[in-house]
Amino acid sequence: MTTTTHNGRWNHRLGRGAGRAWRGYLRREQRVAGWLVACGVPAGAATAVLGIVKLAVLGMLLYTVSWLALLLVFAVVTAWLARNADEDDEKQPELRDGHSGVGLYDRDDWRIDMGDPDER
């Protein structure tokens, strides 16, 4: 058995990319916090400001996602209603025994198929 790992798979590359992006975000956050402290903002207040900004961004994302989910639900319900709607509300012709004998009759009780009306 070999002990080599397969680092070339897409899930490994995706995980490494996400980890690099997260570390890059944390570095930027530390730089912004250091810049705020250098501007005279207390360290606790800088941390609080960054936390408030994160919560605001998260709130905006959740708001957007909730509207997108509502739009998706609306699209699914509309598609379901369109699929199940009767395109033709009129009564379909049916085979039955009417005033002109057994045959195909429309919604106005007129026989629409060819046939001898005297034949029973």
PEQUITA-V844625 format. One record per backbone hydrogen bond with DSSP energy under -0.5 kcal/mol. NH is the residue of the N-H (numbers start at 1). CO is the residue of the C=O. If there is no record, write none. Layout:
[[NH;CO] [NH;CO]]
This chain:
[[7;5] [9;6] [13;9] [14;10] [15;11] [16;12] [17;13] [18;14] [19;15] [20;16] [21;17] [22;18] [23;19] [24;20] [25;21] [26;22] [27;23] [28;24] [29;25] [30;26] [31;27] [32;28] [33;29] [34;30] [35;31] [36;32] [37;33] [38;34] [39;35] [40;37] [41;36] [46;42] [47;43] [48;44] [49;45] [50;46] [51;47] [52;48] [53;49] [54;50] [55;51] [56;52] [57;53] [58;54] [59;55] [60;56] [61;57] [62;58] [63;59] [64;60] [65;61] [66;62] [67;63] [68;64] [69;65] [70;66] [71;67] [72;68] [73;69] [74;70] [75;71] [76;72] [77;73] [78;74] [79;75] [80;76] [81;77] [82;78] [83;79] [84;80] [85;81] [87;85] [89;87] [94;105] [96;94] [96;103] [98;96] [98;101] [101;98] [103;96] [105;94] [105;103] [106;110] [109;106] [112;104] [113;104] [117;115] [119;116]]
